[in-house]
Amino acid sequence: MARIFKGNKAALPSKRCAACGHPMSWRKKWRNNWDAVQYCSERCRRQKDMAQ
């Protein structure tokens, strides 16, 4: 991601959690793997494993 954050959170990319549908915004922590991020939290990730 080459864009520089200027403080406008509305300009950040977002997507929905695959488990709960909650909208989640891009985080600096997810900078290197934003395309692979599917869940908003560890709880949703674990919940996905229990549903299968």
Secondary structure as the mmCIF struct_conf table of DSSP 4:
data_model
#
loop_
_struct_conf.conf_type_id
_struct_conf.id
_struct_conf.beg_label_comp_id
_struct_conf.beg_label_asym_id
_struct_conf.beg_label_seq_id
_struct_conf.end_label_comp_id
_struct_conf.end_label_asym_id
_struct_conf.end_label_seq_id
HELX_LH_PP_P HELX_LH_PP_P1 ARG A 3 PHE A 5
BEND BEND1 GLY A 7 GLY A 7
HELX_RH_3T_P HELX_RH_3T_P1 LYS A 9 ALA A 11
BEND BEND2 LEU A 12 LEU A 12
STRN STRN1 SER A 14 ARG A 16
TURN_TY1_P TURN_TY1_P1 ALA A 18 CYS A 20
STRN STRN2 PRO A 23 SER A 25
HELX_RH_3T_P HELX_RH_3T_P2 LYS A 28 TRP A 30
TURN_TY1_P TURN_TY1_P2 ARG A 31 ASN A 32
HELX_RH_3T_P HELX_RH_3T_P3 TRP A 34 ALA A 36
BEND BEND3 CYS A 40 SER A 41
HELX_RH_AL_P HELX_RH_AL_P1 GLU A 42 ALA A 51
#
